[in-house]
Structure formats: C-alpha cells, structure tokens
Amino acid sequence: MSLPVSPAQIVEESRLPLLQVPPTWKRRPLGEVAQIVNGFAFKSAAFVANGGKPLIRIRDIFNDETEVGYVGDYEERYLVRPDDLLVGMDGDFRCARWRGSEALLNQRVCKVVPDAKLLNMEFLTHVLPAYLQAIHDATSSTTVTHLSSRDIALIPIPVPPLTDQEHLAELFRTAVAKEESSTKHIEAARRAIQVFGDAVLASATSGRLTAEWRDQHQPEPMAVTSSSGPVPRLVETPSEWTWCRLSDIAEIKGGVQKGAKLDPNEPMREVPYLRVANVQRGWLDLSEMKNIVATERRITELRLQPGDVLFNEGGDRDKLGRGWVWDGQIEECIHQNHVFRARLRNSAMQPRFYSWFGNTIGAAYFEAGGKQTVNLASLNMSTLKALPVPVPSPQEQAEIVRRVTALLGLAASVEAKIESAARLAERSSRAVLAAAFRGELVLSDSAKVA
C-alpha cells in the first residue's frame, strides 16, 4: 500500500524544526538528486548462518555485520559497500550508513546514492532521518507499514549550494564527534556508579562497611538458632555475626496463582497484585499494575505489609531471587505465586539488609540452586527457605541501613547529573542541525532572504 499522503504534503504541513528551511533554499525530490536502489528478494533457501556473502536485512542496518550470508549468484548493483546510505522500508523507516564489510542488499532495504555534483553524502546523512521520521509519524496510525522506492524518491529534501552543504557537513561531523565523545564518558560514568553501588552493598552485607562502628560500640551477638544444624557461610563475616537459614528468621509464603479455580461459595473481589515484572533488583516497578480476583480468605493471607521482603521465583537464571522491600506503596496489594514474600519475625531486624544480601551475595546461591527448563529458570520455596543469611545485631543492622541509604542517595544524585549531561549532549547536536536548517550556519548568501 502506498502512502495515503504524499511526502511533499507531509513535509509542507510539518512544524518539526529539522524540516524547516530558509525560503531561498530549494527543495528537490530525492530521486532527482540521488539514485534509489531497491534490494533484491534473495531466496531464503540460499541463506547460511556461516559463510557466504553477507546479506543485509532491515534488522542489520545499524549493525557492523549481518546475521546471515547468501550463497548464490547476484548482480553487481545489489552490492553494498562501507559508508553506503541505507534506508529501512518497513517499520520505523530509519536510515544509517553501512559500517560493515561489502554485503548484499536484501528486499525491503534500499540504497541511496547521491549525485556528488548536487548532493553531499554527509549532508544527506544528517538531513534524511528527520524526513523519514515525519513520514513515519504521519502514517503510524494508518495501515501503512512500509515505504516504496517511489515514496522515498518523492521526499522533498533541501538542496542548498554544494559549498554550503560541505560546510554544514563538516559542522555536523564535529557536533556528532563531540556527542559521541560525551556519550563514551557518560557511559563510563554510568558504569562507575553501578560498580560503586555494588561495592557498597557487598561491603555492607559482609560487615566491612561497619567495621569501625563495631569496634566503637561492641554490640552483643544476636542469638539465632538454626533448625537445620550447621549453616554454611556464603561470605566471610565478623565473628560477632551469627548465621542461620532465612526460614529461621522469616515466615516465607508463595502467592496467588493466576487462573486458579475459585470456590463460588466464598466471598471474593478484585485486588492489585505484584507480578515478576514489578519486582526488580533493588526497586519496585509499579508503573503497570494488574488486578486479580481472589477470595477474601486468600487476600487476607497474602496482603502485603510494610517491611515484607520480596524474592522472584522465575525468569532468566541470573535474575532468580532478585527483589526488594514492600513499603506499603499501595493501600492493599497481594502477590502472585511467582513472587515469594519473606516476613521477618523480629521487628528489630532490617528488611533492607536482607534484600540487599539476597540481591548481592545471595544471587550466586540462587543461580546455583535454581532449576532450568528449556526457556525458563525457577527457584523453589525450599531453596529460598534454606538460604544462609548472616545476622548482625539489630543496632548494627540499623547502622548499615543508615550508611547504605546515604551512600546510595549520593550515587543517585550523581547519576541524575549524569543523565542530565546525557540529555544535554543529545540536544547539542540537534541544536546544530536546527540552526543549520534555519540558515544560520552557511557561508554564502543562499539562505538569506532578499
């Protein structure tokens, strides 16, 4: 199906800054200043996972390599070489310069080859994405999910004098290089924050963070008896800390099963409930809550209370046991059977301490003890109950929570500044593009209104 509105009309009606140009800049259909080369419908029977000529499909446009190769004959015109400009004709209508080795152009991907006497490749690379985005936005609510080469050829792009294009292309290159450099530093800073947070939690749950505090306060060890005999220590901890199983200090309960048969004679109603997707490692995502119908008896049994420590039962193997603490964010909420609840019996104990322990030192225990099916790993209640946990004194647990909260709060404030810098870096290159298309950065008089 062709576009319901012509590219020229979409551009004319758009108010996007990157589609506005000075009145003296001429627009020309892309097909007049560039060659549009359609990909070929290569037979999938000739696709190979290893070897052959690399074959570029839509999913490969932003990669440096392809997922499959092609074994068979092909025409020279379907070759893609490094730095060729490619456009995905389905889905999001995105474009990118090819960064991989020489490859073949598959169907639903086209190659745009500008006339070097009329159109600078670097200039086009920065101009075209905004036009494709405008077309996508204008047609996203219709049944149109693909472009034709004719649609692409009709896109009215600005074609200022070539000297101005070359000048702007150099400015674009500089802006993008600065953004990429900033992005690398920002990613390094993000990783450093993550490493810092992990180090804080590991230090806290092993006793190193409060070593000086123990020397000064000399807390009495907390007496806890394990019902299953000797308990292995998952990490070296201070001699003042005792060890037990999680079930020795907490009541552990599974949740409600979706689709379970309900007794029609019992009163029931609909309530919000936590799913695996809501329980992340160290935080709760309550942006998309679901409701479930349960009996009043089950609601009473499973109603979450502030301080309940949550552990996920299923998912990828490295995510088993991840969780956080319920703080009463919703007035009434229960949990599904894939989320376990641990409720500490001693109110002087700190739920956050045990959640941090489960998310760090306990993670390897959960991964080793989980069961694996073809596509899913799971953690049973017996394994969770048997989790070896350290027991510092209530006073030290409180001090650990106080210190960790302060340190993670500091990390969060730094992370907020990092994200602000990331947004600023992204906006800076867009600002250069917008200024260019307002005609503020050209050398000649081509953008000036007489």
KOLKE-816847 format. One record per residue (C-alpha): residue number from 1; residue in three letters; x, y, z. Coordinates in pm, 1 decimal. Example, Ala and Ser with C-alpha at 12.3 -4.5 7.8 and 13.67 -1.06 7.14 Angstrom:
<bafis>
pavo / pator / u / v / w
1 / ALA / 1230.0 / -450.0 / 780.0
2 / SER / 1367.0 / -106.0 / 714.0
</bafis>
This chain:
<bafis>
pavo / pator / u / v / w
1 / MET / 0.0 / 0.0 / 0.0
2 / SER / 134.8 / 344.0 / -94.1
3 / LEU / 140.7 / 640.9 / 141.7
4 / PRO / -207.1 / 793.4 / 197.0
5 / VAL / -44.9 / 1139.3 / 191.2
6 / SER / 237.8 / 1244.4 / -38.5
7 / PRO / 581.7 / 1309.4 / 116.0
8 / ALA / 560.2 / 1667.4 / -12.9
9 / GLN / 233.2 / 1728.4 / 174.2
10 / ILE / 369.7 / 1571.0 / 493.2
11 / VAL / 674.7 / 1798.7 / 481.0
12 / GLU / 467.7 / 2105.7 / 394.9
13 / GLU / 234.2 / 2051.5 / 689.4
14 / SER / 507.6 / 1958.6 / 937.8
15 / ARG / 622.5 / 2202.3 / 1204.6
16 / LEU / 926.7 / 1999.9 / 1305.3
17 / PRO / 1229.8 / 2232.6 / 1336.6
18 / LEU / 1451.2 / 1997.3 / 1135.8
19 / LEU / 1212.2 / 2015.4 / 839.5
20 / GLN / 1205.3 / 2395.2 / 820.2
21 / VAL / 1445.9 / 2558.6 / 575.8
22 / PRO / 1517.1 / 2916.4 / 463.6
23 / PRO / 1284.1 / 3036.6 / 185.0
24 / THR / 1573.5 / 3067.4 / -59.3
25 / TRP / 1682.4 / 2705.4 / -23.9
26 / LYS / 1539.1 / 2492.2 / -299.9
27 / ARG / 1371.9 / 2161.6 / -223.6
28 / ARG / 1401.4 / 1884.5 / -476.0
29 / PRO / 1260.9 / 1531.2 / -482.9
30 / LEU / 1531.3 / 1298.0 / -358.1
31 / GLY / 1502.0 / 1091.2 / -674.6
32 / GLU / 1618.4 / 1390.4 / -882.3
33 / VAL / 1946.1 / 1428.9 / -693.3
34 / ALA / 2014.4 / 1066.8 / -592.9
35 / GLN / 1967.9 / 714.7 / -722.4
36 / ILE / 1736.6 / 491.7 / -519.5
37 / VAL / 1841.0 / 125.1 / -547.1
38 / ASN / 1591.0 / -134.2 / -424.7
39 / GLY / 1714.2 / -451.4 / -258.8
40 / PHE / 1655.8 / -788.5 / -418.5
41 / ALA / 1435.0 / -1073.0 / -294.7
42 / PHE / 1713.0 / -1324.1 / -242.0
43 / LYS / 1584.9 / -1678.6 / -186.7
44 / SER / 1589.0 / -1773.3 / 180.4
45 / ALA / 1681.9 / -2129.9 / 83.7
46 / ALA / 2027.1 / -1993.6 / -1.9
47 / PHE / 2074.5 / -1820.6 / 338.4
48 / VAL / 2350.9 / -1963.2 / 559.5
49 / ALA / 2442.7 / -1890.6 / 918.8
50 / ASN / 2815.4 / -1901.3 / 848.3
51 / GLY / 2992.0 / -1809.5 / 527.2
52 / GLY / 2851.8 / -1682.4 / 200.9
53 / LYS / 2819.1 / -1316.3 / 105.9
54 / PRO / 2688.7 / -1108.1 / 399.1
55 / LEU / 2321.8 / -1021.6 / 339.3
56 / ILE / 2179.6 / -700.2 / 482.9
57 / ARG / 1823.8 / -722.0 / 612.1
58 / ILE / 1637.0 / -443.4 / 795.2
59 / ARG / 1749.6 / -571.0 / 1133.8
60 / ASP / 2114.2 / -536.5 / 1024.9
61 / ILE / 2110.4 / -171.1 / 913.9
62 / PHE / 2252.3 / -38.5 / 1240.5
63 / ASN / 2499.9 / -323.3 / 1290.5
64 / ASP / 2852.7 / -377.4 / 1168.5
65 / GLU / 2775.8 / -728.2 / 1049.3
66 / THR / 2486.6 / -938.7 / 924.1
67 / GLU / 2315.6 / -1237.4 / 1083.0
68 / VAL / 2313.7 / -1444.7 / 763.7
69 / GLY / 2506.5 / -1485.3 / 441.4
70 / TYR / 2389.8 / -1569.6 / 90.8
71 / VAL / 2528.1 / -1847.7 / -124.1
72 / GLY / 2439.7 / -1794.7 / -490.0
73 / ASP / 2464.6 / -1562.5 / -786.2
74 / TYR / 2390.7 / -1190.4 / -761.4
75 / GLU / 2412.4 / -872.7 / -967.1
76 / GLU / 2671.6 / -601.9 / -905.5
77 / ARG / 2400.2 / -339.7 / -849.0
78 / TYR / 2292.7 / -511.1 / -526.0
79 / LEU / 2632.2 / -475.6 / -361.6
80 / VAL / 2658.6 / -250.2 / -57.0
81 / ARG / 2997.1 / -108.2 / 31.2
82 / PRO / 3115.4 / 58.1 / 353.2
83 / ASP / 2963.8 / 405.7 / 405.0
84 / ASP / 2671.9 / 348.5 / 166.3
85 / LEU / 2348.4 / 505.9 / 293.4
86 / LEU / 2072.0 / 251.5 / 360.4
87 / VAL / 1702.5 / 302.3 / 434.0
88 / GLY / 1475.0 / 50.9 / 606.2
89 / MET / 1146.1 / 47.6 / 414.6
90 / ASP / 937.6 / -128.3 / 682.3
91 / GLY / 865.9 / -45.3 / 1045.8
92 / ASP / 1031.8 / 272.1 / 1172.2
93 / PHE / 1168.6 / 391.6 / 833.4
94 / ARG / 1518.2 / 451.6 / 968.4
95 / CYS / 1839.5 / 510.4 / 777.4
96 / ALA / 2209.9 / 470.1 / 851.5
97 / ARG / 2547.6 / 448.2 / 681.9
98 / TRP / 2664.4 / 89.4 / 648.0
99 / ARG / 2965.5 / 20.5 / 874.0
100 / GLY / 3026.1 / -343.8 / 786.9
101 / SER / 3213.2 / -512.4 / 507.4
102 / GLU / 3090.9 / -543.0 / 149.9
103 / ALA / 2748.2 / -707.5 / 152.3
104 / LEU / 2431.8 / -769.6 / -47.5
105 / LEU / 2115.0 / -558.7 / -35.6
106 / ASN / 1808.7 / -762.9 / 55.8
107 / GLN / 1446.2 / -671.5 / -18.3
108 / ARG / 1275.2 / -403.5 / 195.4
109 / VAL / 1606.9 / -220.7 / 225.3
110 / CYS / 1716.3 / 38.8 / -30.2
111 / LYS / 2041.3 / 215.8 / -101.4
112 / VAL / 2052.3 / 591.9 / -165.8
113 / VAL / 2338.4 / 704.4 / -389.4
114 / PRO / 2355.5 / 1086.1 / -411.9
115 / ASP / 2476.3 / 1265.0 / -724.6
116 / ALA / 2807.5 / 1400.6 / -599.5
117 / LYS / 2769.2 / 1711.9 / -817.7
118 / LEU / 2442.6 / 1805.1 / -648.8
119 / LEU / 2426.4 / 1644.3 / -306.1
120 / ASN / 2687.2 / 1588.1 / -35.8
121 / MET / 2659.3 / 1240.3 / 122.1
122 / GLU / 2738.4 / 1362.3 / 473.9
123 / PHE / 2482.4 / 1640.8 / 441.9
124 / LEU / 2217.1 / 1393.9 / 322.7
125 / THR / 2300.5 / 1153.8 / 606.8
126 / HIS / 2200.9 / 1418.7 / 861.2
127 / VAL / 1906.0 / 1559.2 / 665.6
128 / LEU / 1717.9 / 1241.7 / 570.3
129 / PRO / 1637.3 / 1091.8 / 916.4
130 / ALA / 1406.3 / 1381.7 / 1012.8
131 / TYR / 1209.7 / 1344.2 / 688.1
132 / LEU / 1172.2 / 968.6 / 736.0
133 / GLN / 1060.9 / 1026.3 / 1095.2
134 / ALA / 799.8 / 1278.7 / 981.1
135 / ILE / 661.5 / 1027.5 / 729.9
136 / HIS / 654.7 / 756.6 / 995.4
137 / ASP / 476.0 / 982.7 / 1244.2
138 / ALA / 221.9 / 1092.8 / 983.2
139 / THR / 136.5 / 735.0 / 884.9
140 / SER / 179.7 / 543.4 / 1212.3
141 / SER / -197.1 / 548.0 / 1280.0
142 / THR / -280.1 / 402.2 / 937.9
143 / THR / -232.0 / 55.7 / 795.3
144 / VAL / 80.3 / 169.8 / 607.3
145 / THR / 382.2 / -17.4 / 742.5
146 / HIS / 622.8 / 18.1 / 453.4
147 / LEU / 767.2 / 262.9 / 201.9
148 / SER / 820.0 / 211.1 / -167.4
149 / SER / 1125.5 / 334.1 / -354.0
150 / ARG / 889.3 / 577.8 / -528.8
151 / ASP / 785.3 / 722.5 / -190.1
152 / ILE / 1149.8 / 773.0 / -98.0
153 / ALA / 1227.4 / 927.5 / -436.3
154 / LEU / 949.6 / 1185.2 / -380.2
155 / ILE / 1079.2 / 1311.0 / -43.7
156 / PRO / 1141.9 / 1685.6 / -93.8
157 / ILE / 1479.4 / 1749.0 / 64.7
158 / PRO / 1661.9 / 2083.7 / 78.2
159 / VAL / 1942.6 / 2123.6 / -174.0
160 / PRO / 2142.8 / 2437.5 / -92.7
161 / PRO / 2459.5 / 2517.5 / -289.0
162 / LEU / 2714.4 / 2237.2 / -266.4
163 / THR / 2966.7 / 2461.3 / -88.7
164 / ASP / 2711.5 / 2524.1 / 186.2
165 / GLN / 2633.2 / 2152.8 / 206.9
166 / GLU / 3001.4 / 2071.7 / 250.3
167 / HIS / 3041.7 / 2342.4 / 516.9
168 / LEU / 2735.7 / 2219.1 / 706.7
169 / ALA / 2850.4 / 1857.6 / 673.8
170 / GLU / 3175.2 / 1948.9 / 846.8
171 / LEU / 2984.4 / 2121.4 / 1127.6
172 / PHE / 2760.3 / 1815.2 / 1161.2
173 / ARG / 3065.1 / 1586.2 / 1179.4
174 / THR / 3215.9 / 1798.8 / 1455.4
175 / ALA / 2890.0 / 1806.6 / 1653.0
176 / VAL / 2839.8 / 1430.5 / 1621.4
177 / ALA / 3202.2 / 1361.2 / 1719.3
178 / LYS / 3157.2 / 1572.6 / 2033.6
179 / GLU / 2831.5 / 1393.7 / 2115.8
180 / GLU / 2993.2 / 1051.6 / 2067.0
181 / SER / 3285.8 / 1152.5 / 2288.3
182 / SER / 3045.8 / 1280.3 / 2554.4
183 / THR / 2841.5 / 961.7 / 2527.0
184 / LYS / 3150.1 / 746.2 / 2588.5
185 / HIS / 3236.4 / 945.8 / 2900.8
186 / ILE / 2875.1 / 930.5 / 3017.2
187 / GLU / 2862.4 / 551.7 / 2969.7
188 / ALA / 3187.7 / 517.1 / 3164.5
189 / ALA / 3038.3 / 729.3 / 3443.5
190 / ARG / 2724.6 / 513.6 / 3448.1
191 / ARG / 2935.7 / 200.6 / 3480.5
192 / ALA / 3136.0 / 360.4 / 3761.5
193 / ILE / 2815.6 / 441.4 / 3951.0
194 / GLN / 2699.0 / 80.3 / 3910.8
195 / VAL / 3033.1 / -53.5 / 4033.7
196 / PHE / 3020.7 / 187.4 / 4328.7
197 / GLY / 2669.6 / 74.0 / 4425.4
198 / ASP / 2763.1 / -294.0 / 4400.3
199 / ALA / 3074.9 / -234.2 / 4610.7
200 / VAL / 2872.4 / -52.5 / 4878.2
201 / LEU / 2622.8 / -338.4 / 4906.3
202 / ALA / 2891.9 / -607.3 / 4909.5
203 / SER / 3080.0 / -418.6 / 5180.1
204 / ALA / 2763.0 / -365.1 / 5382.1
205 / THR / 2636.6 / -723.1 / 5373.7
206 / SER / 2978.0 / -869.1 / 5460.2
207 / GLY / 3037.7 / -637.8 / 5757.4
208 / ARG / 3328.0 / -438.3 / 5615.0
209 / LEU / 3128.5 / -114.7 / 5595.0
210 / THR / 3067.5 / -105.1 / 5972.0
211 / ALA / 3398.7 / -248.1 / 6099.1
212 / GLU / 3491.9 / 78.8 / 6272.7
213 / TRP / 3141.1 / 112.8 / 6417.2
214 / ARG / 3165.5 / -237.2 / 6574.7
215 / ASP / 3499.2 / -152.5 / 6735.5
216 / GLN / 3344.7 / 154.1 / 6895.3
217 / HIS / 3011.1 / 3.8 / 7002.2
218 / GLN / 3097.7 / -364.4 / 7061.3
219 / PRO / 2740.8 / -492.2 / 7003.0
220 / GLU / 2622.7 / -815.1 / 7158.4
221 / PRO / 2582.0 / -1101.3 / 6905.4
222 / MET / 2220.4 / -1182.2 / 6826.3
223 / ALA / 2129.0 / -1535.2 / 6929.0
224 / VAL / 1952.1 / -1724.2 / 6649.9
225 / THR / 1920.2 / -2099.6 / 6635.9
226 / SER / 1910.6 / -2279.9 / 6304.3
227 / SER / 1658.1 / -2561.0 / 6285.6
228 / SER / 1865.7 / -2749.9 / 6027.9
229 / GLY / 2202.6 / -2779.7 / 6200.0
230 / PRO / 2527.6 / -2611.1 / 6086.0
231 / VAL / 2482.9 / -2331.8 / 5830.9
232 / PRO / 2744.3 / -2265.5 / 5560.2
233 / ARG / 2871.3 / -1908.9 / 5537.6
234 / LEU / 2840.7 / -1767.7 / 5187.8
235 / VAL / 3092.4 / -1495.6 / 5264.2
236 / GLU / 3340.0 / -1416.9 / 5540.8
237 / THR / 3171.2 / -1204.6 / 5806.9
238 / PRO / 3267.9 / -1065.5 / 6150.0
239 / SER / 3280.7 / -1309.3 / 6440.2
240 / GLU / 3003.0 / -1110.1 / 6609.3
241 / TRP / 2762.4 / -1209.9 / 6331.6
242 / THR / 2575.6 / -1538.4 / 6360.5
243 / TRP / 2438.1 / -1732.9 / 6064.0
244 / CYS / 2108.8 / -1914.5 / 6011.1
245 / ARG / 1863.8 / -2007.4 / 5736.5
246 / LEU / 1620.1 / -1747.2 / 5604.2
247 / SER / 1329.6 / -1958.5 / 5731.5
248 / ASP / 1473.1 / -1931.9 / 6085.4
249 / ILE / 1409.7 / -1556.7 / 6093.9
250 / ALA / 1124.8 / -1510.4 / 5846.6
251 / GLU / 789.0 / -1654.3 / 5750.3
252 / ILE / 804.6 / -1732.1 / 5375.3
253 / LYS / 494.3 / -1758.0 / 5162.7
254 / GLY / 406.4 / -1807.3 / 4797.5
255 / GLY / 135.0 / -1607.8 / 4626.3
256 / VAL / -188.3 / -1637.5 / 4433.9
257 / GLN / -196.7 / -1836.7 / 4112.1
258 / LYS / -349.4 / -1669.0 / 3809.5
259 / GLY / -632.9 / -1875.5 / 3668.8
260 / ALA / -674.7 / -2082.4 / 3984.5
261 / LYS / -1021.7 / -2224.7 / 4039.2
262 / LEU / -1219.7 / -2023.8 / 4295.6
263 / ASP / -1486.5 / -2154.7 / 4531.0
264 / PRO / -1807.2 / -1973.8 / 4427.0
265 / ASN / -1936.7 / -2008.1 / 4782.5
266 / GLU / -1659.2 / -1786.7 / 4920.3
267 / PRO / -1675.7 / -1405.7 / 4903.7
268 / MET / -1427.5 / -1268.0 / 4651.2
269 / ARG / -1321.1 / -942.0 / 4493.3
270 / GLU / -1061.3 / -784.4 / 4264.7
271 / VAL / -733.9 / -651.2 / 4410.4
272 / PRO / -396.8 / -532.8 / 4272.2
273 / TYR / -118.8 / -792.2 / 4278.2
274 / LEU / 256.4 / -794.4 / 4221.7
275 / ARG / 399.7 / -989.5 / 3926.8
276 / VAL / 759.5 / -1079.9 / 3845.2
277 / ALA / 781.7 / -773.2 / 3618.9
278 / ASN / 701.2 / -546.8 / 3914.7
279 / VAL / 979.0 / -685.0 / 4136.5
280 / GLN / 1318.8 / -569.0 / 4013.4
281 / ARG / 1661.1 / -598.8 / 4176.2
282 / GLY / 1664.8 / -327.0 / 4439.6
283 / TRP / 1344.6 / -149.2 / 4336.5
284 / LEU / 978.5 / -199.7 / 4253.0
285 / ASP / 828.5 / -101.6 / 3918.4
286 / LEU / 465.0 / -18.0 / 3987.6
287 / SER / 404.1 / 167.4 / 3660.2
288 / GLU / 193.7 / -116.0 / 3522.5
289 / MET / -4.9 / -291.5 / 3791.3
290 / LYS / -254.4 / -570.4 / 3720.5
291 / ASN / -558.3 / -679.9 / 3918.8
292 / ILE / -672.0 / -1031.2 / 4005.1
293 / VAL / -989.1 / -1176.7 / 4151.3
294 / ALA / -923.7 / -1365.3 / 4475.9
295 / THR / -1125.0 / -1485.8 / 4771.3
296 / GLU / -1131.7 / -1275.0 / 5087.4
297 / ARG / -951.0 / -1557.8 / 5264.7
298 / ARG / -660.4 / -1552.0 / 5017.4
299 / ILE / -648.7 / -1173.0 / 5021.7
300 / THR / -613.0 / -1179.7 / 5398.6
301 / GLU / -340.2 / -1446.4 / 5377.1
302 / LEU / -142.0 / -1267.3 / 5106.2
303 / ARG / -195.9 / -899.4 / 5187.5
304 / LEU / 146.9 / -737.0 / 5180.2
305 / GLN / 267.6 / -545.1 / 5483.3
306 / PRO / 537.2 / -276.7 / 5501.1
307 / GLY / 870.5 / -449.4 / 5552.7
308 / ASP / 790.2 / -764.3 / 5355.5
309 / VAL / 1097.3 / -877.9 / 5160.7
310 / LEU / 1011.3 / -993.8 / 4807.2
311 / PHE / 1200.1 / -1253.2 / 4601.6
312 / ASN / 1125.9 / -1351.5 / 4241.8
313 / GLU / 1073.4 / -1720.3 / 4174.3
314 / GLY / 1112.0 / -1730.5 / 3795.1
315 / GLY / 1280.5 / -1573.7 / 3494.9
316 / ASP / 1628.6 / -1578.2 / 3347.4
317 / ARG / 1874.7 / -1772.1 / 3559.4
318 / ASP / 2076.8 / -1465.2 / 3660.1
319 / LYS / 1758.2 / -1293.8 / 3781.7
320 / LEU / 1642.5 / -1564.1 / 4021.9
321 / GLY / 1578.3 / -1433.9 / 4371.7
322 / ARG / 1600.4 / -1068.1 / 4275.1
323 / GLY / 1374.3 / -844.2 / 4476.0
324 / TRP / 1310.6 / -554.4 / 4704.6
325 / VAL / 1112.4 / -445.0 / 5008.7
326 / TRP / 742.8 / -362.5 / 5012.3
327 / ASP / 689.2 / -25.8 / 5184.1
328 / GLY / 310.6 / -6.8 / 5158.2
329 / GLN / 315.0 / 184.8 / 4829.7
330 / ILE / -43.9 / 73.6 / 4761.4
331 / GLU / -309.5 / 58.1 / 5030.5
332 / GLU / -394.8 / -305.6 / 4956.1
333 / CYS / -190.7 / -542.4 / 4741.7
334 / ILE / -115.2 / -915.2 / 4723.4
335 / HIS / 144.3 / -1111.1 / 4523.7
336 / GLN / 135.4 / -1384.1 / 4261.6
337 / ASN / 277.5 / -1733.4 / 4305.1
338 / HIS / 594.9 / -1642.4 / 4112.7
339 / VAL / 685.0 / -1388.5 / 4382.5
340 / PHE / 779.5 / -1508.7 / 4731.7
341 / ARG / 724.3 / -1299.0 / 5042.6
342 / ALA / 955.8 / -1318.4 / 5343.9
343 / ARG / 821.5 / -1150.7 / 5659.3
344 / LEU / 1080.8 / -1106.9 / 5933.1
345 / ARG / 961.4 / -1231.1 / 6270.9
346 / ASN / 1173.0 / -985.3 / 6473.4
347 / SER / 1065.6 / -625.2 / 6413.1
348 / ALA / 1412.0 / -504.5 / 6520.3
349 / MET / 1564.1 / -665.3 / 6209.5
350 / GLN / 1604.7 / -457.9 / 5894.3
351 / PRO / 1425.3 / -583.5 / 5579.3
352 / ARG / 1652.3 / -378.8 / 5352.0
353 / PHE / 1960.2 / -550.2 / 5487.4
354 / TYR / 1823.8 / -892.3 / 5389.3
355 / SER / 1705.0 / -773.8 / 5049.8
356 / TRP / 2049.9 / -628.2 / 4975.9
357 / PHE / 2205.1 / -955.5 / 5086.0
358 / GLY / 1977.1 / -1156.3 / 4856.3
359 / ASN / 2049.2 / -926.2 / 4563.1
360 / THR / 2429.1 / -946.7 / 4601.3
361 / ILE / 2587.0 / -1235.3 / 4791.0
362 / GLY / 2270.6 / -1444.9 / 4772.5
363 / ALA / 2248.2 / -1409.0 / 4392.5
364 / ALA / 2510.6 / -1679.3 / 4329.8
365 / TYR / 2329.7 / -1913.0 / 4571.3
366 / PHE / 2000.6 / -1861.8 / 4385.7
367 / GLU / 2161.3 / -1912.6 / 4045.8
368 / ALA / 2327.9 / -2235.7 / 4158.8
369 / GLY / 2012.8 / -2368.4 / 4326.6
370 / GLY / 1764.1 / -2275.9 / 4053.8
371 / LYS / 1603.6 / -2530.9 / 3824.9
372 / GLN / 1629.4 / -2483.6 / 3448.6
373 / THR / 1376.5 / -2579.5 / 3181.3
374 / VAL / 1417.2 / -2507.0 / 2810.7
375 / ASN / 1325.0 / -2138.1 / 2830.2
376 / LEU / 1282.0 / -2063.5 / 3198.4
377 / ALA / 1467.4 / -2090.0 / 3527.1
378 / SER / 1286.3 / -2120.1 / 3858.3
379 / LEU / 1355.1 / -2108.7 / 4229.9
380 / ASN / 1151.5 / -2327.3 / 4462.0
381 / MET / 1043.5 / -2232.7 / 4811.0
382 / SER / 1262.2 / -2496.0 / 4977.6
383 / THR / 1574.5 / -2342.4 / 4824.9
384 / LEU / 1468.6 / -1994.9 / 4933.2
385 / LYS / 1393.9 / -2110.5 / 5286.5
386 / ALA / 1737.3 / -2271.1 / 5307.2
387 / LEU / 1920.8 / -1952.1 / 5204.7
388 / PRO / 2207.0 / -1899.8 / 5455.2
389 / VAL / 2190.1 / -1544.4 / 5592.1
390 / PRO / 2407.2 / -1351.5 / 5838.4
391 / VAL / 2253.9 / -1197.1 / 6148.5
392 / PRO / 2426.5 / -883.2 / 6277.1
393 / SER / 2290.9 / -722.8 / 6592.9
394 / PRO / 1976.2 / -510.1 / 6541.0
395 / GLN / 2181.7 / -199.0 / 6620.6
396 / GLU / 2438.2 / -280.2 / 6353.3
397 / GLN / 2168.7 / -364.7 / 6100.1
398 / ALA / 2017.7 / -20.1 / 6158.1
399 / GLU / 2360.3 / 143.7 / 6116.6
400 / ILE / 2421.6 / -49.6 / 5794.1
401 / VAL / 2088.2 / 65.3 / 5652.0
402 / ARG / 2160.8 / 424.5 / 5751.1
403 / ARG / 2504.6 / 424.0 / 5585.4
404 / VAL / 2399.0 / 241.5 / 5270.0
405 / THR / 2096.1 / 465.7 / 5224.2
406 / ALA / 2319.1 / 773.9 / 5247.8
407 / LEU / 2579.4 / 634.4 / 5006.2
408 / LEU / 2323.2 / 515.6 / 4750.8
409 / GLY / 2147.9 / 851.4 / 4779.9
410 / LEU / 2476.9 / 1021.0 / 4692.7
411 / ALA / 2519.6 / 786.1 / 4397.2
412 / ALA / 2164.3 / 863.4 / 4282.4
413 / SER / 2230.8 / 1237.6 / 4286.8
414 / VAL / 2546.4 / 1187.0 / 4078.7
415 / GLU / 2355.0 / 960.9 / 3842.7
416 / ALA / 2088.9 / 1231.7 / 3798.6
417 / LYS / 2361.6 / 1476.7 / 3695.8
418 / ILE / 2498.8 / 1217.2 / 3451.2
419 / GLU / 2156.2 / 1171.6 / 3290.4
420 / SER / 2116.7 / 1548.7 / 3267.7
421 / ALA / 2451.5 / 1565.8 / 3089.0
422 / ALA / 2337.2 / 1288.5 / 2853.0
423 / ARG / 2025.3 / 1484.0 / 2758.2
424 / LEU / 2231.8 / 1799.0 / 2708.8
425 / ALA / 2477.2 / 1616.3 / 2482.3
426 / GLU / 2192.6 / 1479.6 / 2272.4
427 / ARG / 2028.0 / 1820.2 / 2244.6
428 / SER / 2351.6 / 1993.4 / 2143.1
429 / SER / 2386.2 / 1808.5 / 1811.5
430 / ARG / 2016.4 / 1859.3 / 1739.7
431 / ALA / 2062.9 / 2230.0 / 1808.5
432 / VAL / 2337.1 / 2243.9 / 1545.6
433 / LEU / 2107.0 / 2075.0 / 1293.9
434 / ALA / 1819.4 / 2310.2 / 1374.6
435 / ALA / 2044.4 / 2617.8 / 1341.1
436 / ALA / 2173.7 / 2485.4 / 1008.3
437 / PHE / 1823.2 / 2445.1 / 869.5
438 / ARG / 1735.5 / 2796.6 / 981.8
439 / GLY / 2018.1 / 2911.1 / 755.3
440 / GLU / 2227.8 / 3047.6 / 1041.0
441 / LEU / 2544.1 / 2846.4 / 971.8
442 / VAL / 2600.7 / 2880.3 / 596.7
443 / LEU / 2887.9 / 3067.4 / 435.6
444 / SER / 2712.7 / 3204.2 / 126.5
445 / ASP / 2406.7 / 3425.2 / 87.5
446 / SER / 2194.7 / 3131.6 / -25.0
447 / ALA / 1995.5 / 3121.1 / 298.0
448 / LYS / 1940.0 / 3493.2 / 329.4
449 / VAL / 1607.0 / 3637.1 / 226.9
450 / ALA / 1649.3 / 3918.1 / -23.5
</bafis>
